[in-house]
Structures are given as C-alpha cells and as structure tokens.
C-alpha cells in the first residue's frame, strides 16, 4: 500500500502481483479529496495555539511590570484566532456533510475523539482573552459559560465512559491527547471566576469544574507515565507538551479562588516548570513532516499557558528573577509559534512541488479510502 499526499491527493494501490498473479499489470487507485476537503479534527489545535497566544498577550498588556506591551498585539492574535478557527470549522463542516463516514471514524477513534472538545475549549479561550475594550458586560460571557459548560459535560461524558467503564476499557490506554477533554474544566473554572458565576447562580460551579479537571488530570497523566515504556511513539510526540496545559490553566484558576498568587498557584506553577524541564529532554523538533495536519501546534498552546502563568506570578511577586523567568518563557512561546508556523508553510510548499513525498496522509482517511468515490482503474 502506498499513500501519497503530494499535490493534495491520497493514493492507494490495490495490485499485489506476488499473491494474485492475475492482477499483475493492473492497478486500482483511489484518490481522496485534497486536504481542505478532508480537514482532520487535529487541525483544531491551530485555533487552540492562537487562543493561548491571545490570553498571553492580554495578560501582558494588563501587567504593570511589562509596560512596553500594549493591547494591540492582543487584538491582533484574537482576530487571527477567530479567523483561523472559523476557516477550519467551515471546512470541517463541509467534510462532515460530504464525507460523514470520516467524521464518524474520528469519533470512534480512541485518541482522535478527544479533539472534538477543542472547538468549545477554543470558545472559552477567546472569551477569556477577549480585548478589554470589546467587553461591555459580563452577561454575554455568562451565557458563553453556560453553553460551554453544557458542551463540556455532553461531549466528554461518552469519552470518559469509553475510556474507563467499557467492557474493554483500560485506564492505561490514556494518551496525551486525552488532555484536550480535560483542560476545558480548568478554563470553565477561570471564566466562571471572572464572571462571578457563583454569585449569579448561587452555586460554586467553578470549584466543581476545578475539582473535576484536577481528578481527571491526575488519572490521565499517571496513566501516561505508566505506559510510556510500552508506547515508544508517544515519547517523541508533540502531544507530550499537553501535560503542561491543564496545570498552567489551573494556576490562573487557583489565583482566582484565593484572591492572589498564593501558595496553591505557586505549587502548580512549580509543577509546570518541572514538567517543562522534563519534556525539553525529549528534544522537541519540527524538522520532520507532521503525521497529521495541525499536530505540531500541540507545542504552542501549552507553552503560551505556562508563559501566561509566569507573567501573573511576576506581577504578584515582582523581582528580577520572576520577571526574567516570565520574559524567557514568553520568548520561548513566541519562538515556538514562529517555528511551527514556518514548518506548516514549508509543508504546504513541499506538497505543491514534490509529488513523491508523503505529507499529511491522515491515518483515519487512509483507513477508509475504499469509501471515496474518486476511483480509477489503470491497466
């Protein structure tokens, strides 16, 4: 079987001369549509990466110890995030209408199914990172909180049941991508605190969300560490950096609960820094082509999250060391964003100029090529 995504096509050969002599000289080629028409749900990571940058730049623009940073950059990233995610969602809806079997296969896939949490997590991110001059009332944000809380509950419930309670379930089957469905609980806690949802609703929903996220995070990360020795391919995966995402958001939530960057937030930030040092040991790289479109963006969002947490720490306890740490992490986040963006652009250039190189073949699409209509018989 040969899969080729050059010129935006996926090609597979059904001829097997060794086992079926009658088929010698005959080849059946099945072409999947171009990338834009089969947008994988891994592309949602692009929106999350830009959403993380939006929150980081909003935090910087409001920080008194970083006076050179104005609100303009926050507005630019907020607009870019909305535009990028909007385009991706439109293309994904097109795929869902044209090729529903691919979307169904993604939902049934134990790893790819967790990417379906990304759109409403993105909504939470741009709501938290919205420029200050665009927010006139908290009522709109409270409505967004209610809608995203419902989506988080409805979408994650079958994922957790499949992972933990099905007949063939195994707690050790968790992968880093499972954290997409976990980090939403912490973002809900942050948005709920910012909109005083507890006072409005008369129930401490942010605390419930924080507890749910913390419990699930501990299970997922423990499961991943226990299975790393058996999952060799995971060790070099950009998705490993998702380990940083939930605790970096939890830092901000804990700050809101306690009214300042106190011990709880410092504990969580320390854990994020330790994780970052451990993950750097695997030598992150964007040198090779990613296995699926959007895969490398898993580097961007978590690093923006830890940079945001460090800026908030520097604001609460300003010193040369804390401000220096914040500047370093912000720089690392920006360099990573630039490297990933350049890599993706280069991938597109390679696809359009080199037919023989496989780029973004999307394993889910490859497994269902027989269902595509674009089929050609060659003798």
N, C-alpha and C positions, 0 to 999 in steps of 0.2 A: 504494500500500500504506500502510495506516495501522496503526501499532502503538500500543496504549494499555494502560498498566498501571494505570490508575485502578481502584479497587475490587479490586485484586489480580487483574485479568484482562488477558490479552493478546489483542487483537482484530485480525483482518486481513480486508480486503475484497478479493474476487476480481472484482468487477464492473469492467468497463472499457468504458464506453459509447462512447468515441471509436474504439476499434479493433474492437469487437464490438457492433454496434447491437442484435443480438438479445438481448444480456444487459442492455439498458437497463431500469432499474427492478427488476432482480434483483440481489440481493447475497448472497454466501455468507460467513458469518462463522465463523471458527474460534477457539475460546476455549481458551487454555492454562490450566492449573490455577493456583491462587493461588501467591504467592511461596514460602510454606512448603512446598508440594508439589513445587516445581521448584527447590529450593535450588541456586544455582550454586556451583561449586567456588571461585569468588573469595571466597566467604564465609569460607573457611578463614583469610583474612587477619585476621579478627577475633580468632581464637584466638592467632595469632602476635603481634598487637598487645598483647593482655593477657599473653601469655607473656613478652614483652620487659619489660613493667612488673614482672612477678614477679621477674625476675632483677635488675632495677634496684633494687627495694626490698629484696631480700635483701642486695645489696651495700651499700646504705646502712645497713641495720640492723647490719651487721658492721663498719662503718667507725668507727674511734675518733675521727675528726675531724668526725663528724656525729652527735653524741651525742643529739640531740633525736629521732632516728629510731629507733623500736623495731621489734620483729619483727611486730607486729600487722598493719601495712599489707601486709607480705609475705604473711602468711597470707590476708588478705582477697583480694588480687589472685590468689594461687594458686588459691583456691577459685572465684573468678569465672572465671578462665581455664578451669578444668576444666569448670565448669557450661556456659559459653558454647560451648566446643568440643564438649562432649558432646551438647548440643542440636542443633548444626549437623550433626554426624556422623550422628545418628539420622535427621534429616530428609533428609540426603543418601543414606543407605542406603535410605530409603523411595523416594526418586526413582530410585535405581539399580534397585530391584525393579519399580517401577511404570512407569518410562519409561527403560529401559536404552539406547534409541537416543540419548537426550540425553547420557548419560554417555559413550557411545562417540564421539559427536561432539566432546565436550570433550577426550577423549583424543587424537583425531586432529587437533585444532586445534593449530597450532604454538606458540601462546602459552599457551592455557588448560591444555595438558597439563602444564606445569611446576607448576601449582598442586597436582597430585597428590602432590608432595613435601611439601606443607605439614603433613599430619597427623603424619608421623613426626618432622618437624622440631619440631613442637609438643611431642611427647613428650620430645624432647631438652631443650627449653627448660624445661618444668615439672620435669624431673629435675634440671637444674642449679639451678633456682630454688626447689626444694622447701624449705620451712621446716626449719631445723636440728633442731628437736625431733621432727620426723617421720622423720628419717633415723637408724636404729639400726645399720645395717650397710651396707657398700658392695657386698655380694653382689647385692642386688636391682638396684642401679644398673649393675653389671657385666652382668647379664642384659639389662637395657634397652639397654645399649651394643651388645651382640652382636646383638640383634634389629633395632635401628635401623640398624646398620651393614649388615646384610643387605638391609633395605628400601631404604636409600640406594643401594646397589650395583645392586639389581634394577630399581628404578624409574627411575633416572637413565640407565642404560645405553642403553635404546632411545631416550631423548630425545637423548642426545649423538650416537648413530648417525644419527638422522633429521636432526639439525642439521648434522653435519659430513661424513657419509660417504654419504648417499643420492645417487641419480643427479642429483636436482635440488637438492642441498644447496648452501647458500651461507653462508660464515662471516659475511657481512654481514647475514644475516637475524636475528641475535640481537636480542632486545628486553630491556628491564629485567626483565621477569617471569622471564627465564631464571635470574635470580639466586636464585629460590626453590629450584632444584635444586642450586645451588652452595653456599649458606650452610650447608647440612646438613653438609658436610665439616668446616667450622670448628667447628660445635657438637659434632661427634663428637670432634674433637681436644680440646676443652675437657673434655667429660665423661670421655674416656679418661684425661686427665691427672689429673683429680680423683679417679678411682677406681684409679689406679696400674695401669691395664690392661696396661702394658708389662711390669711385673714379674710379673703373674699369668699372662700368656700367653707371655711370653718373646720378644715381638716388638714393635717400636715402631710399633704401629698408629696412634697419634695423629700421629706425624710423617708417616706415609704419607697420612693424611687431610688434614693441613695442606697438604702439597705438592700433592695433587690439587685441593683447593679454590683454592689460590693460582694454579695454572696455568689453571684454568677461569675464574677471576675476571678475570685479565688479558686472556684472549681475549674474554670477553663484554663487558667494559667498553670495550675498544679497538674492537670491532665496533660497539657502540652509538654511541660518539663519532664514528666514521667515517660512520655512516648518519644522524646527527641532521639533517643538512641536507635529506635526502630524506624524512624521517619527521616531518613538521610536527606531527602529532597527538601524538607522543611527548613533545615538549618541555614541554608543559603537564601531562603526566600525573603523578599522584601516584606512579606506579611508578618514576619517576626517583629518588626517595629511596631506593629499594632499592640504589642504588650504594653507600650508606653501610653497609649491613647486613653484608656479608661482612668488610670490613676492621675494623669495630668489634668483631666477634666474634674476629677474628684477633689483635687487641690482647690479649685475655684469654688466648688460647692461647699467644701468644709469651711472655707473662709467666710462664705455667706451665712452658714449656720452659726458660727461663733463670733461673727461681727468683727473679724480681723484675721490676719495671717498668723494664727496661733499654733500651738504645738501640733495639732492634728494635721493642719496643712503642711507644716514643715516635715512631719513624718512622711507624708505621701510624696512630697517633692524629693525628699532624700531617696525614697524607693525608686522614683522615676530616674534619678541621676545614676543610681546603681545599675538599673536595667540598661540605661543608655551605654554605660561603660561596657557592660557585658555584651551588648549587641554589636558594638563597634568592633569587638574582637572577631566577628564573623566577616569583617571587611565588606561593607556594603558596596555594591558595584552596579553600574548601569551600562557596563561595557557590552554585554550581550543583549540580543533582542529579547524582549519580554515574551513569556509564553502566551499571554492574553493581553489584549488592549487595555491599558489602564493599570496594569499590575504594579509598575514602578511608583505609582502615586501613593502606594502604601507607605513610602518613606516620608511623604510631605506632611500629611495631616498630623501624625504623632509628634514630629519634631516641632511643628508650629505650636502644638499643645504644651509641650514642656517649655518652650521659649516663653509662651504667654504666662505660665505659672512662675517662671523665674523673674519676669518683669514685675509681677504682682508682689513677689517676695522682696524684690529690691525697693519697691515703693513703700512697703511696710517697715522694712529694716534697712534703710539706705546706708551703704558703705562702699568703699572702693571695691571690695571683694564681691558683694552681692550685685552691684551694678556691672562689674566686669563679667561676672557669670552670665547675666542677662544679655549683655552685648554679644558675648561669644555664641550663646545658643540662638539668638536672633540671626546672627551671621550664618551659622550652620544651617538654619532653616531656609534662609534665602538662597544659599549656595546649592542646597539640595533641590529646591524648587527649580532653579535655573538648570541644573544638570538633568533633571528628569524631563523638563520641557524640551531641552535641546535634543535629548535622546529620542523622544517621541517624534519630533520634527524630522530627525535624521532617519528614523524608521520609515516614515511616510515617503521620504525621498528615495530610500532604498527600494521600497515596494514598487515605486513607479519607474525605476530604472534597471532593476535586476530581477528578471523573471525566475531565475533558478534558486533564489534564496527564499526559504520559508519564513514568513513573518506573520504573526498573529493568526495562526490557523484555528484557534478556538476549539479546544477538545470536545466541547459539547456539540458544536456544529459538525465536527468531523465524525462523531459517533452516529449522526443521523443524516448523513449525506444521501442515503437511499430515498429519502422523502422529498428531496428537492426536485423540481420539475426540469431543471436545465441539464438534460442528459443527452450525450452524443455518443453514437457508436462509430468506431473507427476500425476499418479492416486493414 
